[in-house]
Amino acid sequence: MDVDWDAITHVTKVDPAKPLPADLDVLAGTDLVLVGGSDDVTEENTLEAVEAVRSAIPNVPVFQEPYDAAHVSRETIDRVDAVAVPAVYNGDREHFVGKHVDLFTELGRQPDAFVGSSVPLVGDLLASKGTELVSEIAGKLLGEGYVVQHLESAAAAVSGVEETYTPAQVAGAALATETFYGFPIFYVEYSGTYGGPEDVEAAARYLEETTLCYGGGIDSREQASEILEAGADAIVVGDCFHDDPDAYLETISACE
């Protein structure tokens, strides 16, 4: 499925480790779904979440955003439109450069070199599943420039974030994402707390082709509108999808 990034304004983040709403019809108004999380995520519950979302909204793009190779399987790759791999600018080396270099090292090696290797993220999958996945997964890999701005979040702990960025640094990361790295997504992540529009305003000035996403704490029409008016191309809504379907529907209405 080709994604029309210009049409993406509302993204839903589905955490496989959390219960899904009883009525998944609430997803009908979202433009894209990201399936992934930091805690208690497994290959099995990831696939279950992907399948449930696919059944509810078969015509909406579904991406997997894994934090570990154990979350990825042949089945999840078959069922998603892309595997979105975060490159966390303010994280540790492993979560910006290390995993990606290891992954593409494996992609470029001879088939027999996959046997017995151990590479973070999807490199482990290639090692265990064999060479038939190489071209398929390479075609589905999608880079995300990422800034994690909530130090107390699981996302910060997982990716080794010890300091948040100033708005000027966020702007610099946005500029690097588009002009140097060429990632299609730049993601400002406040992970469970509402950070407001300042970082979005800083980043938006430097992005023309790259999709600017903001995620974190949005649970009302007013917050969704504030972030979009600040220059975000899309809001990412997660917690209220799981916890408060009425608030979640308000965030969708702000994007219409």
Stockholm file with secondary structure:
# STOCKHOLM 1.0

chainA/1-256         MDVDWDAITHVTKVDPAKPLPADLDVLAGTDLVLVGGSDDVTEENTLEAVEAVRSAIPNVPVFQEPYDAAHVSRETIDRVDAVAVPAVYNGDREHFVGKHVDLFTELGRQPDAFVGSSVPLVGDLLASKGTELVSEIAGKLLGEGYVVQHLESAAAAVSGVEETYTPAQVAGAALATETFYGFPIFYVEYSGTYGGPEDVEAAARYLEETTLCYGGGIDSREQASEILEAGADAIVVGDCFHDDPDAYLETISACE
#=GR chainA/1-256 SS CCCCGGGCCEEEEECTTSCCCSCGGGGGGCSEEEECCSSSCCHHHHHHHHHHHHHHCTTSCEEECCSSGGGCCHHHHHHCSEEEEEEETTSCHIIIIIHHHHHHHHHHSCGGGGTTCCCTTHHHHHHHHCGGGHHHHHHHEEEEEEEECCTTSHHHHHHTCCSCCCHHHHHHHHHHIIIIICCSEEEEECTTSCCCSHHHHHHHTTCSSSEEEEESSCCSHHHHHHHHHTTCSEEEECHHHHHCHHHHHHHHHTTC
#=GC SS_cons         CCCCGGGCCEEEEECTTSCCCSCGGGGGGCSEEEECCSSSCCHHHHHHHHHHHHHHCTTSCEEECCSSGGGCCHHHHHHCSEEEEEEETTSCHIIIIIHHHHHHHHHHSCGGGGTTCCCTTHHHHHHHHCGGGHHHHHHHEEEEEEEECCTTSHHHHHHTCCSCCCHHHHHHHHHHIIIIICCSEEEEECTTSCCCSHHHHHHHTTCSSSEEEEESSCCSHHHHHHHHHTTCSEEEECHHHHHCHHHHHHHHHTTC
//
